[in-house]
């Protein structure tokens, strides 16, 4: 790689790093391009050489970890050696792993720039986010054998709210990740088993 190309890559990396830190600490809406430039130690015009606007910068931050998570979920769903409940647990674990390792991206994606999963999304990152939700829905339905679309969406949302509640309980903790996992994962596994058992026994998927 030529020296100029290497400098360009380094500059872009510093811009992304600065943006992620500022989005995380100040919130996406309140951060300006000039603030990002100041933290990245470049001019605000330099940022526009790499990114169309602040939202484009956010997309660049969010897409790689989202696509990686999507790949992991797809691999789990396609694994014929796993039972449905095992697949659901792995998919939920991967989602929590993504959230704890990419906290600012998660907060922006799910809270600040979220769009409904049942309407066409405007942002590319929300296209992928909706795909992740469909993977969760598939895993849940395989455990419950639900055919009705409305009840399928309802049950999947219940599982997502459970995941989101766990994540938001721990996402701002300053403990090391291994300690957080020790606390979160046992609760996650038990909550999944309770939800699946309750839905099957209580007939959440049956219309009365």
HELIX and SHEET records of a PDB file:
HELIX    1   1 UNK A    3  UNK A   26  1                                  24    
HELIX    2   2 UNK A   33  UNK A   40  1                                   8    
HELIX    3   3 UNK A   44  UNK A   50  1                                   7    
HELIX    4   4 UNK A   54  UNK A   78  1                                  25    
HELIX    5   5 UNK A   84  UNK A  101  1                                  18    
HELIX    6   6 UNK A  103  UNK A  107  1                                   5    
HELIX    7   7 UNK A  108  UNK A  112  3                                   5    
HELIX    8   8 UNK A  124  UNK A  144  1                                  21    
HELIX    9   9 UNK A  149  UNK A  170  1                                  22    
HELIX   10  10 UNK A  177  UNK A  202  1                                  26    
END                                                                             
